[in-house]
Amino acid sequence: MKNSEIKNQFEEIKSLLKKGDNKLLNFVEAAKYLSISHSQLYKYTSQRKIPFHKPAGKYLYFFRHELDLWIKRNDECRLTNGEEKSEDGSQESEEETEPP
């Protein structure tokens, strides 16, 4: 394969991946994608804690890449606030508490 062919294929793959990142999700799909309840997602949107779009003033829509950035940003905030993920995925605090 020539370098130009490889470069063209790479650019095509890159554009396809970029299109997948811009996928628009409705409310139900976003809740499923985030693995949270509908009420929790509604709470995040009403408190403006999560990026969303309401183009017609009625239905909520979410871009997958914005949700990914939101997850990453919130995960980084949690880790900088003294919480760490344990090996099983649960959250643990760095501070040890004394027994009563």
KOLDRENNU-44118 format. One record per residue (C-alpha): x, y, z; residue in three letters; residue number from 1. Coordinates in steps of 0.5 Angstrom, whole numbers, plus 500, padded with zeros to 3 digits. Layout:
N
<r><c1>X</c1><c2>Y</c2><c3>Z</c3><r>ALA</r><k>NUM</k></r>
...
REM end
This chain:
100
<r><c1>500</c1><c2>500</c2><c3>500</c3><r>MET</r><k>1</k></r>
<r><c1>502</c1><c2>507</c2><c3>498</c3><r>LYS</r><k>2</k></r>
<r><c1>503</c1><c2>512</c2><c3>504</c3><r>ASN</r><k>3</k></r>
<r><c1>498</c1><c2>517</c2><c3>500</c3><r>SER</r><k>4</k></r>
<r><c1>493</c1><c2>511</c2><c3>500</c3><r>GLU</r><k>5</k></r>
<r><c1>494</c1><c2>510</c2><c3>508</c3><r>ILE</r><k>6</k></r>
<r><c1>493</c1><c2>517</c2><c3>509</c3><r>LYS</r><k>7</k></r>
<r><c1>487</c1><c2>517</c2><c3>505</c3><r>ASN</r><k>8</k></r>
<r><c1>484</c1><c2>511</c2><c3>509</c3><r>GLN</r><k>9</k></r>
<r><c1>486</c1><c2>514</c2><c3>516</c3><r>PHE</r><k>10</k></r>
<r><c1>483</c1><c2>521</c2><c3>514</c3><r>GLU</r><k>11</k></r>
<r><c1>476</c1><c2>517</c2><c3>512</c3><r>GLU</r><k>12</k></r>
<r><c1>477</c1><c2>513</c2><c3>519</c3><r>ILE</r><k>13</k></r>
<r><c1>478</c1><c2>519</c2><c3>523</c3><r>LYS</r><k>14</k></r>
<r><c1>472</c1><c2>523</c2><c3>520</c3><r>SER</r><k>15</k></r>
<r><c1>467</c1><c2>517</c2><c3>521</c3><r>LEU</r><k>16</k></r>
<r><c1>470</c1><c2>516</c2><c3>528</c3><r>LEU</r><k>17</k></r>
<r><c1>468</c1><c2>524</c2><c3>529</c3><r>LYS</r><k>18</k></r>
<r><c1>461</c1><c2>523</c2><c3>526</c3><r>LYS</r><k>19</k></r>
<r><c1>460</c1><c2>518</c2><c3>531</c3><r>GLY</r><k>20</k></r>
<r><c1>462</c1><c2>522</c2><c3>537</c3><r>ASP</r><k>21</k></r>
<r><c1>457</c1><c2>527</c2><c3>535</c3><r>ASN</r><k>22</k></r>
<r><c1>451</c1><c2>523</c2><c3>536</c3><r>LYS</r><k>23</k></r>
<r><c1>445</c1><c2>526</c2><c3>538</c3><r>LEU</r><k>24</k></r>
<r><c1>441</c1><c2>522</c2><c3>544</c3><r>LEU</r><k>25</k></r>
<r><c1>434</c1><c2>523</c2><c3>547</c3><r>ASN</r><k>26</k></r>
<r><c1>433</c1><c2>523</c2><c3>554</c3><r>PHE</r><k>27</k></r>
<r><c1>432</c1><c2>516</c2><c3>555</c3><r>VAL</r><k>28</k></r>
<r><c1>438</c1><c2>514</c2><c3>551</c3><r>GLU</r><k>29</k></r>
<r><c1>442</c1><c2>519</c2><c3>555</c3><r>ALA</r><k>30</k></r>
<r><c1>440</c1><c2>516</c2><c3>561</c3><r>ALA</r><k>31</k></r>
<r><c1>441</c1><c2>509</c2><c3>559</c3><r>LYS</r><k>32</k></r>
<r><c1>448</c1><c2>511</c2><c3>556</c3><r>TYR</r><k>33</k></r>
<r><c1>450</c1><c2>514</c2><c3>563</c3><r>LEU</r><k>34</k></r>
<r><c1>447</c1><c2>509</c2><c3>567</c3><r>SER</r><k>35</k></r>
<r><c1>443</c1><c2>513</c2><c3>571</c3><r>ILE</r><k>36</k></r>
<r><c1>435</c1><c2>514</c2><c3>573</c3><r>SER</r><k>37</k></r>
<r><c1>431</c1><c2>518</c2><c3>569</c3><r>HIS</r><k>38</k></r>
<r><c1>429</c1><c2>522</c2><c3>575</c3><r>SER</r><k>39</k></r>
<r><c1>437</c1><c2>523</c2><c3>576</c3><r>GLN</r><k>40</k></r>
<r><c1>438</c1><c2>526</c2><c3>569</c3><r>LEU</r><k>41</k></r>
<r><c1>432</c1><c2>530</c2><c3>570</c3><r>TYR</r><k>42</k></r>
<r><c1>435</c1><c2>533</c2><c3>576</c3><r>LYS</r><k>43</k></r>
<r><c1>442</c1><c2>534</c2><c3>573</c3><r>TYR</r><k>44</k></r>
<r><c1>439</c1><c2>538</c2><c3>567</c3><r>THR</r><k>45</k></r>
<r><c1>434</c1><c2>542</c2><c3>572</c3><r>SER</r><k>46</k></r>
<r><c1>440</c1><c2>544</c2><c3>576</c3><r>GLN</r><k>47</k></r>
<r><c1>444</c1><c2>545</c2><c3>569</c3><r>ARG</r><k>48</k></r>
<r><c1>450</c1><c2>541</c2><c3>572</c3><r>LYS</r><k>49</k></r>
<r><c1>450</c1><c2>537</c2><c3>565</c3><r>ILE</r><k>50</k></r>
<r><c1>450</c1><c2>539</c2><c3>558</c3><r>PRO</r><k>51</k></r>
<r><c1>444</c1><c2>539</c2><c3>554</c3><r>PHE</r><k>52</k></r>
<r><c1>440</c1><c2>542</c2><c3>549</c3><r>HIS</r><k>53</k></r>
<r><c1>432</c1><c2>544</c2><c3>548</c3><r>LYS</r><k>54</k></r>
<r><c1>432</c1><c2>546</c2><c3>541</c3><r>PRO</r><k>55</k></r>
<r><c1>424</c1><c2>547</c2><c3>540</c3><r>ALA</r><k>56</k></r>
<r><c1>423</c1><c2>548</c2><c3>548</c3><r>GLY</r><k>57</k></r>
<r><c1>420</c1><c2>541</c2><c3>549</c3><r>LYS</r><k>58</k></r>
<r><c1>425</c1><c2>536</c2><c3>549</c3><r>TYR</r><k>59</k></r>
<r><c1>432</c1><c2>535</c2><c3>551</c3><r>LEU</r><k>60</k></r>
<r><c1>437</c1><c2>532</c2><c3>547</c3><r>TYR</r><k>61</k></r>
<r><c1>444</c1><c2>531</c2><c3>549</c3><r>PHE</r><k>62</k></r>
<r><c1>451</c1><c2>530</c2><c3>545</c3><r>PHE</r><k>63</k></r>
<r><c1>455</c1><c2>524</c2><c3>546</c3><r>ARG</r><k>64</k></r>
<r><c1>461</c1><c2>527</c2><c3>546</c3><r>HIS</r><k>65</k></r>
<r><c1>459</c1><c2>533</c2><c3>551</c3><r>GLU</r><k>66</k></r>
<r><c1>457</c1><c2>527</c2><c3>556</c3><r>LEU</r><k>67</k></r>
<r><c1>463</c1><c2>524</c2><c3>555</c3><r>ASP</r><k>68</k></r>
<r><c1>467</c1><c2>530</c2><c3>557</c3><r>LEU</r><k>69</k></r>
<r><c1>462</c1><c2>532</c2><c3>563</c3><r>TRP</r><k>70</k></r>
<r><c1>464</c1><c2>525</c2><c3>565</c3><r>ILE</r><k>71</k></r>
<r><c1>471</c1><c2>526</c2><c3>565</c3><r>LYS</r><k>72</k></r>
<r><c1>471</c1><c2>533</c2><c3>568</c3><r>ARG</r><k>73</k></r>
<r><c1>467</c1><c2>530</c2><c3>574</c3><r>ASN</r><k>74</k></r>
<r><c1>471</c1><c2>524</c2><c3>575</c3><r>ASP</r><k>75</k></r>
<r><c1>477</c1><c2>529</c2><c3>575</c3><r>GLU</r><k>76</k></r>
<r><c1>474</c1><c2>533</c2><c3>580</c3><r>CYS</r><k>77</k></r>
<r><c1>472</c1><c2>527</c2><c3>585</c3><r>ARG</r><k>78</k></r>
<r><c1>479</c1><c2>525</c2><c3>584</c3><r>LEU</r><k>79</k></r>
<r><c1>482</c1><c2>532</c2><c3>586</c3><r>THR</r><k>80</k></r>
<r><c1>477</c1><c2>532</c2><c3>592</c3><r>ASN</r><k>81</k></r>
<r><c1>481</c1><c2>527</c2><c3>596</c3><r>GLY</r><k>82</k></r>
<r><c1>477</c1><c2>521</c2><c3>593</c3><r>GLU</r><k>83</k></r>
<r><c1>480</c1><c2>515</c2><c3>589</c3><r>GLU</r><k>84</k></r>
<r><c1>477</c1><c2>509</c2><c3>586</c3><r>LYS</r><k>85</k></r>
<r><c1>478</c1><c2>502</c2><c3>589</c3><r>SER</r><k>86</k></r>
<r><c1>480</c1><c2>496</c2><c3>584</c3><r>GLU</r><k>87</k></r>
<r><c1>472</c1><c2>494</c2><c3>585</c3><r>ASP</r><k>88</k></r>
<r><c1>470</c1><c2>501</c2><c3>582</c3><r>GLY</r><k>89</k></r>
<r><c1>467</c1><c2>504</c2><c3>588</c3><r>SER</r><k>90</k></r>
<r><c1>469</c1><c2>510</c2><c3>591</c3><r>GLN</r><k>91</k></r>
<r><c1>474</c1><c2>511</c2><c3>597</c3><r>GLU</r><k>92</k></r>
<r><c1>476</c1><c2>517</c2><c3>601</c3><r>SER</r><k>93</k></r>
<r><c1>483</c1><c2>518</c2><c3>603</c3><r>GLU</r><k>94</k></r>
<r><c1>481</c1><c2>521</c2><c3>610</c3><r>GLU</r><k>95</k></r>
<r><c1>481</c1><c2>515</c2><c3>615</c3><r>GLU</r><k>96</k></r>
<r><c1>475</c1><c2>516</c2><c3>620</c3><r>THR</r><k>97</k></r>
<r><c1>476</c1><c2>514</c2><c3>627</c3><r>GLU</r><k>98</k></r>
<r><c1>471</c1><c2>509</c2><c3>630</c3><r>PRO</r><k>99</k></r>
<r><c1>466</c1><c2>512</c2><c3>635</c3><r>PRO</r><k>100</k></r>
REM end
